[in-house]
């Protein structure tokens, strides 16, 4: 059973009910659930290259920095990096860049260094083919992380421990300490909560620590899907997310949709609820239901190795 402690389901439900441009095909949801149920519903393990991990304090710090920067990788040509003899792009390029920086002794896990990190250092961290999008925003986020931790006077591992194994509490704490995580939009003048990076931060901690210690959360069912680019793309390809003619033309024509535009909010809200309806449609496994964030991980992983006829929507944003 899902509890909506964070208000993400309630506020996005209002959008889905009023939406004019994007909708959910419930029949297609049931069909997709049937196909997913015949295969593995287990996402790949978090502790694999190019993610990095050390002792618990270092690992928690790495996950915080990773998800402070986990947004907006699209562009032409793609930003790519070569690390350990492998060339990667997108999110994996971010993870690989941070791994490389740590191995080169760049102090990206030290709050005092992050609070005053300069542009040349950040450019060194993300050096590769082309430039990582929204570089200046990433500099701001790194400094915000450093200053936020200096203000509380304790490492992020202590902040995580202070949530007392509550995913919802940690999301609320993170959005308060680090405003760039406070992912709330407006639709028809009303707030819509997404909290994409704050929620994925909890999911990554769960993965990084294999669900124990700093990765143990007793209310993971409160997490929703993480509304980004790739999950709505695969939901649309499967017929569960349907765009009206006007929105389809914008997305397929690669027309940039501004952050906060009603179309963007509708896409993200329908993504949340497409995954939630999938969760409800899937049969229980191992004595419990599949959780929404696990469905998100699975869909995102499947999307990485798939070629799509229809593109993902283009929005320049710090939130995903």
C-alpha positions in Angstrom: 0.0 0.0 0.0 1.3 3.5 -0.9 1.0 6.4 1.5 1.2 9.9 0.0 3.1 11.6 2.8 4.9 13.9 0.3 1.8 14.9 -1.5 3.2 14.0 -4.9 0.4 11.7 -5.9 -2.3 14.1 -4.8 -1.0 17.2 -6.5 -0.1 15.4 -9.7 -3.5 13.6 -9.7 -5.2 17.1 -10.0 -3.1 17.8 -13.1 -3.9 14.4 -14.7 -7.6 15.0 -14.0 -7.6 18.4 -15.7 -4.9 17.7 -18.4 -5.6 19.0 -21.9 -2.5 17.8 -23.7 -1.3 14.5 -22.2 -3.3 11.6 -21.0 -3.0 8.0 -19.8 -4.4 5.0 -21.7 -5.5 2.7 -18.9 -5.9 -0.3 -21.2 -2.3 0.1 -22.4 -1.2 0.3 -18.8 -2.8 -3.1 -18.1 -1.1 -4.5 -21.3 2.3 -3.2 -20.3 1.9 -4.6 -16.8 1.2 -8.0 -18.3 4.4 -7.8 -20.4 6.5 -6.6 -17.5 5.2 -9.3 -15.2 6.5 -12.1 -17.5 10.1 -10.8 -17.2 12.5 -9.8 -14.5 11.3 -6.8 -12.4 14.7 -6.3 -10.8 16.8 -3.3 -11.8 20.6 -3.6 -12.2 22.6 -3.3 -8.9 23.6 0.2 -8.0 27.1 -0.8 -7.0 28.5 -1.1 -10.4 30.8 1.0 -12.7 30.8 4.0 -13.1 29.2 4.6 -9.7 31.7 5.2 -6.9 31.6 4.2 -3.2 33.8 4.3 -0.2 33.1 4.2 3.5 29.6 5.1 4.6 30.3 8.8 5.1 32.0 9.1 1.7 29.3 7.1 -0.1 26.5 9.2 1.3 28.4 12.4 0.3 29.0 11.0 -3.2 25.3 10.2 -3.7 24.4 13.7 -2.5 26.8 15.4 -5.0 25.7 13.0 -7.8 22.0 13.8 -7.4 22.6 17.5 -6.9 24.0 17.4 -10.5 21.6 14.8 -11.9 19.7 16.8 -14.5 19.6 17.9 -18.1 22.1 16.0 -20.2 20.5 16.3 -23.6 22.0 18.3 -26.5 23.5 18.0 -29.9 26.3 17.0 -30.0 26.1 14.9 -26.8 28.5 15.6 -24.0 30.6 12.5 -23.5 33.5 11.5 -21.3 36.1 8.7 -21.5 36.9 7.1 -18.2 38.7 3.8 -17.5 38.9 3.2 -21.3 35.1 3.5 -21.7 33.2 6.4 -23.3 29.8 7.2 -21.8 27.2 10.0 -22.1 24.3 11.4 -20.1 23.8 10.3 -16.5 26.6 7.7 -16.8 29.0 10.5 -17.9 28.1 12.4 -14.8 28.8 9.4 -12.6 32.0 8.6 -14.4 33.2 12.2 -14.2 32.7 12.2 -10.4 34.5 8.9 -10.1 37.4 10.2 -12.1 37.5 13.4 -10.0 37.7 11.5 -6.7 40.5 9.3 -8.1 42.3 12.4 -9.1 42.0 13.8 -5.6 39.7 16.6 -6.5 37.9 17.4 -3.2 34.3 17.2 -4.5 33.1 15.4 -1.3 34.5 18.1 1.0 31.9 20.7 2.0 34.4 23.5 2.6 35.9 23.0 -0.8 32.5 22.7 -2.5 31.3 25.9 -0.9 33.9 27.9 -2.8 34.5 25.6 -5.8 35.6 27.6 -8.9 34.6 27.3 -12.5 38.0 26.0 -13.7 37.8 23.1 -11.2 34.3 22.2 -12.3 35.3 22.3 -16.0 38.2 20.0 -15.1 35.8 17.5 -13.4 33.5 17.5 -16.5 36.1 17.6 -19.2 35.2 15.5 -22.2 33.8 15.9 -25.7 31.7 19.1 -25.7 30.5 20.8 -22.6 28.1 19.5 -20.0 24.8 21.4 -20.3 23.9 24.1 -17.8 27.4 24.2 -16.4 26.8 27.4 -14.4 23.8 25.9 -12.7 25.9 22.9 -11.7 28.5 25.2 -10.1 25.7 26.9 -8.1 24.4 23.5 -7.0 27.9 22.3 -5.9 28.3 25.5 -3.8 24.9 25.1 -2.4 25.7 21.5 -1.2 28.9 22.7 0.4 27.3 25.7 2.2 24.3 23.7 3.2 26.4 21.1 4.9 28.6 23.8 6.5 25.5 25.4 7.9 24.2 22.2 9.6 27.8 21.5 10.8 27.7 17.8 10.1 28.3 15.4 7.2 25.5 14.3 5.0 25.7 10.8 6.5 24.6 12.3 9.8 21.7 14.1 8.0 20.6 10.8 6.5 20.8 9.1 9.9 18.8 11.9 11.4 15.8 10.9 9.1 15.5 7.8 11.3 15.0 5.5 8.3 12.2 7.6 6.8 12.4 8.3 3.1 9.7 11.0 3.4 11.5 12.7 6.2 14.8 12.7 4.3 13.1 14.1 1.1 11.6 16.9 3.2 15.0 17.6 4.9 16.9 17.7 1.6 14.5 20.1 0.0 14.8 22.4 3.0 18.6 22.3 3.2 19.3 22.5 -0.5 16.7 24.6 -2.3 17.7 23.3 -5.8 16.1 20.0 -4.8 12.7 21.7 -4.1 11.0 20.6 -7.3 7.6 22.1 -7.2 5.7 23.5 -10.3 2.5 25.5 -10.7 -0.5 24.3 -12.7 -3.7 26.4 -12.9 -2.1 28.4 -10.1 -1.8 25.5 -7.7 1.5 23.9 -6.6 2.4 20.5 -8.0 5.0 18.5 -6.2 7.5 16.3 -8.1 10.7 16.2 -5.9 12.4 14.2 -8.6 16.0 14.6 -7.5 15.2 14.5 -3.8 13.3 11.2 -4.3 16.0 9.7 -6.5 18.5 10.6 -3.9 16.7 8.4 -1.4 16.5 5.6 -4.0 20.2 5.9 -4.7 21.0 5.7 -1.0 18.9 2.6 -0.8 20.8 1.1 -3.8 24.2 2.2 -2.7 23.8 0.7 0.8 21.8 -2.3 -0.4 18.9 -1.3 1.9 20.8 -1.5 5.1 22.5 1.1 7.4 22.2 4.5 5.7 20.2 2.8 3.0 17.5 1.4 5.2 14.1 3.2 4.7 11.0 1.8 6.3 8.6 3.8 4.1 10.0 3.4 0.6 6.4 2.9 -0.6 5.9 6.6 -0.2 8.3 7.3 -3.1 6.8 7.8 -6.5 8.3 7.5 -10.0 11.0 10.1 -10.8 9.5 12.3 -13.5 12.3 12.9 -16.1 12.8 12.5 -19.9 13.4 8.8 -20.5 10.5 7.3 -18.5 7.8 9.3 -20.3 9.5 8.4 -23.6 9.2 4.7 -23.0 5.7 5.1 -21.6 4.7 6.9 -24.7 6.3 4.2 -26.9 4.3 1.6 -25.0 1.1 3.5 -25.6 0.4 4.2 -22.0 1.2 7.9 -22.2 -0.7 9.7 -25.0 0.0 13.1 -26.3 -2.6 15.2 -28.1 -1.8 16.4 -31.6 -0.5 19.8 -30.5 1.8 18.4 -27.9 2.9 15.5 -30.1 3.9 18.0 -32.8 6.0 20.0 -30.3 7.8 17.0 -28.9 8.3 15.2 -32.3 9.5 18.5 -33.8 12.1 18.9 -31.0 10.6 22.2 -30.0 11.9 23.1 -26.6 9.1 23.2 -24.0 9.9 25.7 -21.2 10.2 24.5 -17.6 6.9 25.1 -15.9 4.9 25.2 -19.2 1.5 23.4 -18.7 2.6 20.8 -21.3 5.7 20.0 -19.3 3.8 19.7 -16.1 1.2 17.5 -17.7 3.9 15.2 -19.1 5.5 14.8 -15.7 2.3 14.3 -13.8 1.1 11.7 -16.3 4.5 10.0 -15.9 4.0 9.8 -12.1 0.5 8.3 -12.5 1.4 6.0 -15.4 4.0 4.4 -13.1 1.6 4.4 -10.2 -1.1 2.6 -12.2 1.5 0.1 -13.4 2.4 -0.5 -9.8 -1.2 -1.2 -9.0 -1.6 -3.5 -12.0 1.4 -5.6 -11.4 0.9 -8.8 -9.3 2.6 -9.0 -5.9 6.1 -10.5 -5.8 8.0 -12.1 -2.9 5.1 -11.3 -0.6 4.9 -7.6 -1.4 4.0 -5.3 -4.3 6.5 -3.8 -6.6 7.1 -0.2 -5.5 6.8 2.8 -7.8 10.4 3.8 -7.7 11.4 0.2 -8.7 9.1 0.4 -11.7 10.8 3.7 -12.6 14.3 2.1 -12.3 13.2 -0.8 -14.5 11.7 1.4 -17.2 14.7 3.8 -17.2 17.1 0.9 -17.5 15.0 -0.6 -20.4 15.0 2.8 -22.1 18.8 3.0 -22.1 19.2 0.1 -24.5 16.3 0.9 -26.8 16.0 3.0 -30.0 12.9 5.1 -30.1 11.0 6.3 -33.1 9.6 9.2 -31.1 12.0 11.6 -29.2 11.8 12.6 -25.5 10.5 16.1 -24.7 13.1 18.9 -24.6 13.1 21.0 -21.5 16.1 22.8 -20.0 15.7 22.5 -16.3 17.7 21.9 -13.1 15.1 19.4 -11.8 15.7 16.5 -14.2 
